[in-house]
C-alpha cells in the first residue's frame, strides 16, 4: 500500500494535469465554451478537496476495502471529468 502522502501527491498531479488541459483548450482551441470550462475547473477543485480529505479518514481494520472503493470512486470521477473536457471543445 502506498503511503497517504504519496497518494495525495498522485491525486494532486492528476488534478493538475486535467486543470492544465482545461486551460489549454480554453486558450488554444477556438469555439471552446469558457463557461463550461470554468464549471469543470470548479469540479476539479471540489474533487481534489473531496478525495484528499477522504484519504485522511481511513477506518482502522478496513483499509483494504476502503482503498479499493476509493480507487473505484476516484477513477469514475476522473473519467466523468475527462468526458466533459472532451465534450466541451467539440
N, C-alpha and C positions, 0 to 999 in steps of 0.2 A: 504494500500500500504506500502510495506517495505521501509525503508529508503535507500537512494542511497548507503550509507556506507555499510550497511548490504548486499545489493545486490552485490556490488563489492567484498565483502569478500566471499560470496557464490560462485560467479563465480571463484574466485581465488582458493577456496577449490576444486571445481570440476576439474579445470585445473590441480591442484597439484596431485589429485588422478590419473588422466589419465597419467600424466607425470611419476608418480611412477610406474604405471602399465607398461609403456613402458620400463623403466629401469629394472624392474624385469624380464620382458620377454626377454629382450636383454641379461641379465647376467645369467639367470637361465634356460632358455629353449634352448636346443641345436637346431641348424638349423634355428634360427631366423635371418632374413635378417637385419643386422645392419644399412645398408644404408636406408632402408625403415623406420626403427625406427627413425633414425635421421631426415628424412623428416617429420614424424608425429610429432616429438618434435618441429620442426620449425613451423609446422602448429598450434600446441597448443600455442606457444608463440604469433603468429600472432592473433589467435582467442582471446586470453586473452587481448591483447592490443586493438583489434578492439571493442570488446564488453564492455570493461571497459571505453573506451573513448566515446562510444555511450551513456552510462548512463548519462554522464555529459552534454549532448546536447539535453535535452528534450524540445520540443516546448511547450510553455505555452498554456494551454487550451486544449491540445490534449494528455494529459498524459495517459489516459486510453487506447487509441488507440495505442499510442507509446509503452507502456509496453506489450500490448497483442502481437503486431508484434515482439517486441524484444524477448519475451519468445519463440515464434514460431521459429524465426530465430536461436536463441541460441540452442534450442532443436534439430533442424535439423542439425546444425553444429556438435554438440556433438555426435549425432547418426552416422553421417558420419565418424567422427574420431574413434569412438568405432568400427565400421565396419572395418576400416583399420587396427586397432590394432589386431583385431581377425584374420584378413586375413593374417597378417604377420607371425604369428607363426604356421600356419597350414602346 
